[in-house]
Structure formats: C-alpha cells, structure tokens
Amino acid sequence: MPSRLIRTAALGAAAALAAATVTACGTSAAADRSTSAGPGATTPSAPAGGHAPRTPHWSYEGAEGPEHWATLSEDFATCGKGRAQSPIDLDADLAVETDAPVTVHYGRVTAELVNNGHTVQATVSPGSGSGIVVDGTTYQLRQFHFHLPSEHTEDGEHAAMEMHFVHEDDKGGLAVLGVLMRAGRGHSAFTDLWQHLPAEEGGRSRLTRPLDLTRFLPGDRDQYRYEGSLTTPPCTEGVKWTVLEDQVGVTPRQVAAYRELFPRSNRPVRPRNDREVGHVHR
C-alpha cells in the first residue's frame, strides 16, 4: 500500500476514537526559527540580492542522524562540541531540591498545524496570552510540537512521546516546557487534536476554534529545571528547560498513528557534564 494511504488510514483510525471536532512554525522571530522537532533553529539571513542559503538536511537516522549532525555544517558544530546540550536523563537522586518553580499560565488558543517532515508543529496565533514565568521573566508561547519516543528520560526510561511548548521573551531568549506522554488505556486529552494531524509533509491544518492547553498538562506541576540547548540543529545553547515530572496519558492507537508519520523523532540523551539539575515540588 502506498505510504500516503498507510498514513491516511492510521490517522483515520485515530480520528475514529474522537466524538467531537477540535474546537479550537511562524508568527514571531522564535516561531520563524523553530524547526520541526526541536525548540528552534536560527534561519540564516538572505544575502543582499541573492537567495537565502539552504539549511543542510538533517534527520534522525542514518548518515544525517544525530551522531552526524555536527559534521553536516559548520553552523551545526555545537551539536558535537557543546557542553550544555539537550535532552538529558532526569535522575531524581542527582537533582538538587529548589524552591524556585516555573509558573505556567496557559489558556485557550488557536493554532495552525504543519507537518514539516520532522514533527507536527502547532504555531500559536499571536496574542494568545499564554506563557510561562521563569525566574521573574515572562516568556510568551510561540509553538508546540511532539517527539517519539520521548527525548528526555527519567532514570533512564523513555516515555512513549514528549510534547514541547516553546516560548520566547522580549529579548529573544528561549524557554521550553517539556511534558512526557505515557501510553495507556483510558482518557486522552489529545483525541480531538489527533484528528487534524497533517498526514503529508508540508500539509497544514488550521484549528479555528480555541484549544485549551491546560488539558495537555498533568495536574501535579512538580518539575525538573536545567540549562540546555535546542534538541535539533544548530543545537544552540542557552535554552531554559523545564520538564514536568508527572506524565499525561495518550492512547496506544494515538502513539501508533503518530509513529506512522514519524517512526523516530528524538535526539538521544546528552551528557549532563557539570550542570546542576533542579527539582521543584509544587
């Protein structure tokens, strides 16, 4: 069967689970430089009178996979030599307890979904008012996207998937909130959204009715915090990471439907080196 039909059939199976339609990268500098499966990547400026340089192609497997990213372009060198790379393993025994939580202020948003060949990314419409506060600085939500399996691990174990909410402050700094997704029977907050996942690379789907982002978060906001990087080329460092400790549910059929689109879309964990990982009880 052609891949397009396989993908369409898989998404149809996920859609059959839903009883309602969704009623609910970009719009900013951060969204514009955001790549498919990582928080973001800087797009080179076009030279005067010429065309913008082509970004080297990268993937998650083979000769263009994560172990080779640093060799694909000088711009990707940090992927190999960086000392503060993401993702990492989150080990509760090594984390330092802290009382400085990242606070989350999410509401209802509209967004456009795009299949960019690495992930499905949702670019949030401007002015949503959703964001997070990190050490007193407000970061506005620009986009969210998915990885399979999870990029971060907890005590060496992957979750079925991982969702990244990418934010930007008024100086262009990036902060990412990671949510681990466990596969299991029962309720899934992703049922409506899964109906609109574009099956083909380059495909788009606009969510015209508001989507309540709080449904994608666990009730308990215990969290890990650390300084890291983009998880895709150019692997730029200086990203403020928060990963919620508790996981949210996604059904096995939804995981399978996403795997039909992207069999693998995660970067392996990187060394923690001498970085401190904080842990916050909320």
N, C-alpha and C positions, 0 to 999 in steps of 0.2 A: 504494500500500500504506500502511495506517495507520502513523504513526511508531512506535507501540508494537511492531508486528510487525517493522518495519525494525530497531529496536534489539535486539529479541529475537533476530532472525536473525543480526545482527552478533555478538552475544555468543555465540551458538551456534557460529559459525564459529571464534571464538577458543577456545571450550571444546573443540572437536574436536581442537585441537592437543595437548591435555593427555592424559596417560596415567594420571594419578593425581589424586585429590581433595585439596584443601587439607587438610592435617592440622594444622592449626593450629586535633558530636563530642561531652559528656561526663562523664568520671569525676572531673574536677578543675576548679578555677577556670579554668585555662588551657584545658582542653578545652571547657568550657562556653562560653567566649567566643571559641572558634575558629570562623572562618567557613569556608565551603566551600573556597575556593581560595587562601586566604592563611593565614598562621600563626595569626591570631586577631583577634578584634574584641570590644571590650567591649560587653556587653549591658546597657542601662540598667536600673537597679533599678525595680521597680514602685512607684508612688506608694501611700501609705497608703490603703487602702480602694478602690483603683482597679485598673485593668488596666495591665500593662506597656506603655510606649509602643511603637508599631510602628516597627521599623527601616526606614528608607526603602529601597525596592527599588533595586538596582543590578545592572548586567550588564557584559558585556564588549564590547557593540556598541551602536550607535545612540545615542539621546538619554540613555541611562543608562549609557553606556560610560565607560571610564577617563578620557577627556578632560573628562567632565562630573561626575565623582564629587564634586568639591569643591562643586558647586552644588546637589547633591541634599539636603544637610542641613548645618546649622551644625556638627554633630558630625564631618562629613567634611572640614572646611576644611583640615586638614593635608595631605590628598591633593593640594591645589593649592599651598599656601604652604610646605610642609615643605622643608627644605634637606638632609635626610638620608634620602631616600626609596629604596625598593627596588622592582624589581630594578635592577641596573646592568650595564653592559658590563664584562667582566673582561679587561683588556688586560695581558698579561704584561709588556710593555715599560714600563708605568706602575706596576706593582706593586712594593712595597718588600719585599725579602727579610727574613724574620724567623725566629727560632728558637723561636717560642712556638706550637707546634701545639695544636689542639683534639684531644683524645683521645676515641675512640669506644668505648663499652662496651655492645655490643648482644648480646642472646641470643635465646632463643625466647620468643615472646609469643602471647597470644590477643587477639582484637580483634573489634569489630563494624564492619562496613562500612555506610555510609549514603550514598545519593545525595541530596545536599541542593540540587540544582539548579544548582550551580556546579562541583562536583567530586565524586569519590568519596573520602570521608574514612574512615580507619580509626582508631577510638578504641581505644587500647590499654588492656587491662584493668589495674586498679590493682595495684601491687606487682610489676611485671614485672622491676624491677631494671635495665632498660635505660636508658642515658642517655649524656651527654657531659660532659666536664670542660673548662671554658673559663676560662683564667687562674686556675686553682685553685678555681673554683666549680663544683659539681656541678649539672647540670640533668637532671631526670627526663623521659623520653619520655612525652608525652601522646597524640599522634596523628601520623599521616602522611597525605598526600594528593598529588594529581597535578595538573599543568598541561600543556596542549597548545596551541601548541608550548612550548618552554622559556621561562621568564621571564628568567633571566639569559642573556646571550650571552657567547661567548668570541671576542674580536677581531671583534665584530660579527656573528657567526654563531650562529643558533639551533640547539639540538638538537631532536630530534623531540618530546621530552617532558621534564618535570622533576618530580622527586619531592622533597617537603619533609617532613622529620622535625621536628616541633615539640616543644620542651622547655621546662620551667619550673623555676626554682629555688625555694627555700623562702621567698623574699620576693616571688614573683610575677613575677620578671623572665623574659623570653623569649629563647631562643636557637634558631636554626633551622639545620639541616644540609641543604643542597641537593645533590641528586645528578642530574646531567644524563644523559639516556637517549638513546642513538643507535639509529636503526632499521637493522637489518641481518639477514641470514640467520644461522642458527646457533642456539646455545643461548640461551634466555631464562629468567631466574630468575622471571619474572612469570607463567608459564604457569598454574600452579595458582591463583594469586590471581585471575587474569582470569576464571576460571570462575565466580567469586562476585560479580562487579561488579553491583550492583543496576541494572536497566535503567530503572526508572521513578523520577521524583523522589519522594522520601520513602521509597523502598524500602530495606530493611535486609537484611543477611546476616551472621550470626554465624559467625566462624571458631572452631570449638570445639576444634580440635587445634592445637598450637603451630606458629607460623610463624617460621622462622629469618631474622631481619632481616639478618644478615651477608651473605646471598645477594644482597641488593639493593645492596651496596656494591662499588666497584671494589677490586681487590687493592692498588693503589697509593693511598696516602692524601695525596698532595700536595694542597694546599688554598689557597684564597683566603679571606681574612678581612677583614671590614669592619663598621662600624656602620651599620645601616639601619633599615628600618621593616617593618610589615606590608605585604603586597602587595595587600591588599583593604581597603575602607573599614572602620574610620576611618583607616587608614594611619598608625597610631601609631608614633612613632619610638622609638629606644632598644633596638631588637632587635639582638642579636649574631648576625651572619651568618657561616656557614662554607659555602663551596661547593667540593666536591671537584673537582679539575682533570680527572681521568680520568672517562670516561663508562662506563655499563653498557649492555648490549645489551637491546633489545626488538625483537620481530619486526615487520615491516611490517603483518601482519594484526592484531597486537595494537594497534598505533597506529591502524589504520583502525577497529577495533572501538570504541576509546575515542573517536575522533572522531565516531562515530555518536551517542554520548551527549552529547558536548560539543564542537561544531565548533571553538570557540575558547575557551580559558580561561586567558589570560595577560595580565598588565599589561605594556605596553611599557616598555622600559628608561627610567630616570630619569637626570637629570644627576648626575655624581659630585660636582660642586662642589669644595670644598676637602678632601674626605675622603681619608684615606690608605687604600689597599688593600694589605693584607699578603699575601705569598706565602710558603708554608712547604713545603720539601722534607722528606718523611718517609723 
